Amino acid sequence: MTSIHADGKSLLYTGDFCLHDTEILVGCNPQLLPKQPDALISESTYGGTIRPQRSELIDQLYNEISYTIKHRGNVLIPTFAFHRSQEMAKRIDQAIENGTLPNCNVYMISKLANKITKIFNNYSDLFKKTQQRSKPFEYKHVQEVERVSDIEEPAIAICTPGFGHAGASLNLLNSWAEIEENTIIVTSGYLPPDSPLKLAKDKHYIKIDGERYPVQAKIVQIELSGHADQQELVELIMHLKPKRTVLVHGDLKEAEA
């Protein structure tokens, strides 16, 4: 978060935040923030949403993956290159290591995500204490590759972009969506109207070169987001008691909620 003080006035800008810890990052601590700013500019991405406990969502993720792998299916997990890819890869890597998930082929397919992972490994002191060791994002069970052709099925594919509109995400969506044994896991709570993932989830078909193809794969949305939900947004505002609050980075219905 960013706090600005000038001419006797103060402004606090949240950016994207959450109060709860994730697997790799410590949540925001409101006690460390300046109280009663003249203006608070806060994100409101999930202003109208109350999510289940993160532990419940992760259990659901593992259950979906385990079932699919047991039935020799593929799991597609579209993610964003920064933070979300690394967190998902670390989560699955540790789950295989401790026996929560079965041993299987796991790939992170993204040139950009792989570059970001190298940077993360150089700044391990910025992550949770449990991750503060030399190169915490070197995986035992996740292979970092750059092309879809590098994977061996059945597999778990963590790939970009997160909305599935191009690259490896779109390539595998088009390849795997028609197969009943496969599962596509959407971890974002928001999908833009033109997202192929939204079309597949809501309308149950995909478009390839203008032709419609039915979606037989299971599509499940598990919101493992790094954004605060309604409860955390309210908690932050009630704690800070700003003189004025401006909500940004959210649909109007989410901000009004």
C-alpha positions, 0 to 999 in steps of 0.5 A: 500500500502507498501512503502520501502526506502533503500540505497537511493532508493524507491519502492511502492507496490500497492497490490490490490487497487481502488481509488473509495470508496466502501460501507464499505471502503474509496478508496486510496488517491494518495495525501498521497503516496510518489511521484516519487518512483524509482520503482512502482509495481502495480496490473493490474487485470483490466488494459484493462477494463473501468467499469461503475460507481459503482452506476450504477452497484449497481442499476443493482444488485438491479434490478436483485434481485428485479425481481427474488424475485418478480417472486419467484426465488432464487438468488445465489451470489458467493463471496470471504470470505474476504471483498466481502462477508461482503460488499455484505451482508451489501449492501443487508441488508441496501437495505432491511432496506431502502426499495430498496429491498423487504423483503426476506430470505437472507443468508450468507453461509460460515464458514470462512466468518462468522469468518471474519465478527466477526473480522471485527466487532472488528475493525470498526475504519478501515472502512468508518465513516458511518460504524464506530459504534459498530459491524457494520456487525451485520445484521438485514435481513441477516442470517449467516448460515453454511449449505445449508440445513439451508436456506428456499427458495425462498432466496438470498444466498451469499456464498463461494467460489467466483469462484463456484468450491466447497462448498455452491456455487457449491452445489447451482449452481448445484441445482438452475441452471436448474430452469428458475426463478432463477438468478446467479449473478457473481460479479467477472470480472475474472473467471478461465477456470476451474470455473463451473461458467464460464462453466455455463455462457459461455457454458450454461450447468453444469457438475454433475458427468460427466453428462451435464445439461442445464442452464435455470437460468439467469446468469448475470455478474456485476463487483463489484470488489475491483480492480482499472480499467484502468482509475484508474491505469493510474490516479495513475501512472500519479500522482506518476510519477515513474521512472519505473513501473512493472505491476503484478497480471493481464493477459498479455493482461490486462497489455499490454492494 
